[in-house]
Amino acid sequence: MKINQLSVFLENKPGRLSEPCEILAANGINILTLSLADTEQFGILRLVVKEWEKAKRVLEEAGTVVNVTEVVALEVADRPGGLEDVLKVIESGDINVEYMYAFTTFSKNKRAILVFRFEDADRAVAYLRDHDVNVIDSVSLYQNLK
């Protein structure tokens, strides 16, 4: 129930962000969602793409440092309090969230999709499923997006 996320390490300088985007575009790889975090010297561009293995290969061939991380995608009710409901379940299970971000599109059933990086993804997935939170596998994720 986990999906693979690419973490691309970038020097924090003008023009560095467009480089991996150009490489992916040139290879026909669409970015489904992303997040960018920075420090003074480096940034981490986190990406979810359907063809993650190809994306990793073409980025590395271009000299980019890439790490693959397992993350979890959850469907959340698209209404006030929808995120809060899921966070209460996560907190009740004493599950640590390292970071999260949202998809730029909604699922076909009009629910928001959020990406979570948990300290212990396997335990988080089991707990969330036991508490009726819809954890999305990669196949369903790609089919479910608009």
C-alpha positions in Angstrom: 0.0 0.0 0.0 3.0 2.3 -0.2 4.0 4.3 -3.2 7.5 5.3 -4.3 8.5 8.9 -4.1 11.6 10.3 -5.7 13.7 12.8 -3.6 15.9 14.9 -5.9 18.7 16.9 -4.2 19.3 20.3 -5.7 21.8 23.0 -5.0 19.9 26.1 -3.7 20.7 28.3 -6.7 18.6 29.9 -9.5 17.8 27.5 -12.3 18.4 24.3 -10.4 14.7 23.6 -9.9 13.9 23.6 -13.7 16.7 21.1 -14.5 14.9 17.9 -13.2 11.6 19.2 -14.6 13.2 19.6 -18.1 14.7 16.1 -17.9 11.4 14.5 -16.9 9.5 16.4 -19.6 12.0 15.5 -22.3 11.5 11.8 -21.4 7.7 12.0 -21.4 7.3 11.7 -17.6 4.5 13.6 -16.0 4.8 14.8 -12.4 1.6 13.9 -10.5 2.5 15.9 -7.4 5.5 17.5 -5.8 6.8 19.2 -2.7 9.9 21.4 -2.3 11.8 22.0 0.9 15.0 23.9 1.3 17.9 24.6 3.5 20.4 27.4 3.0 22.6 25.4 0.6 20.4 22.6 -0.7 16.8 21.8 -1.6 14.9 18.5 -1.7 12.3 18.2 -4.5 10.0 15.3 -3.6 8.1 13.9 -6.6 5.4 11.3 -7.3 5.4 10.1 -10.9 3.8 7.0 -12.4 7.0 5.8 -14.1 9.3 6.3 -11.0 11.9 3.8 -12.1 12.4 5.4 -15.5 12.3 8.9 -13.8 15.0 7.8 -11.4 17.2 6.4 -14.2 17.0 9.4 -16.5 17.6 11.8 -13.6 20.6 9.9 -12.4 22.0 9.6 -16.0 21.9 13.4 -16.1 24.0 13.6 -12.9 21.2 14.2 -10.4 21.2 12.7 -6.9 18.0 10.8 -6.4 16.7 8.8 -3.4 13.6 6.6 -3.4 11.4 6.8 -0.4 8.2 4.9 0.4 5.2 7.1 1.2 1.5 6.5 1.8 -1.3 8.1 -0.1 -4.6 8.6 1.7 -8.0 9.7 0.6 -9.5 12.5 2.8 -12.9 13.9 2.7 -12.9 17.2 0.7 -14.7 19.3 3.3 -13.9 21.3 6.4 -12.6 18.9 9.0 -11.7 16.1 6.6 -8.0 16.4 7.3 -8.7 16.8 11.0 -10.6 13.5 11.0 -7.7 11.6 9.5 -5.1 13.3 11.7 -7.1 12.3 14.8 -6.9 8.7 13.7 -3.2 9.0 13.1 -2.7 10.6 16.5 -4.8 8.0 18.3 -2.4 5.3 16.9 0.6 7.3 18.2 1.9 7.4 14.6 4.6 9.9 13.8 4.2 12.0 10.6 7.6 13.1 9.2 6.0 15.3 6.5 2.9 15.4 4.2 1.7 17.2 1.1 -1.3 17.1 -1.2 -1.9 16.1 -4.8 -2.8 18.9 -7.1 -5.8 17.0 -8.5 -8.6 15.2 -6.7 -9.6 11.6 -7.1 -12.5 10.8 -9.3 -14.8 10.4 -6.3 -14.1 14.0 -5.3 -11.9 13.2 -2.3 -8.6 14.9 -1.7 -5.5 12.8 -1.8 -2.6 13.5 0.6 0.8 12.0 0.7 2.3 11.1 4.1 5.8 10.0 5.1 5.4 8.1 8.3 8.2 7.0 10.7 6.9 3.4 10.4 4.9 3.2 7.2 3.9 -0.5 7.6 2.5 0.1 11.1 0.7 3.2 9.9 -0.9 1.5 6.9 -2.2 -1.4 9.1 -3.5 1.0 11.7 -5.2 3.3 9.2 -6.9 0.4 7.4 -8.1 -1.0 10.7 -9.7 2.4 11.4 -11.4 2.7 7.9 -9.0 5.3 6.4 -8.7 4.6 2.7 -5.0 3.9 2.0 -4.4 4.0 -1.8 -2.0 1.6 -3.5 0.0 2.9 -6.5 -2.2 1.1 -9.1 -5.4 2.5 -7.7 -3.8 5.9 -7.2 -2.9 6.3 -10.9 -6.3 5.0 -12.1 -8.2 7.2 -9.6 -6.8 10.5 -10.6 -8.6 12.7 -13.1 
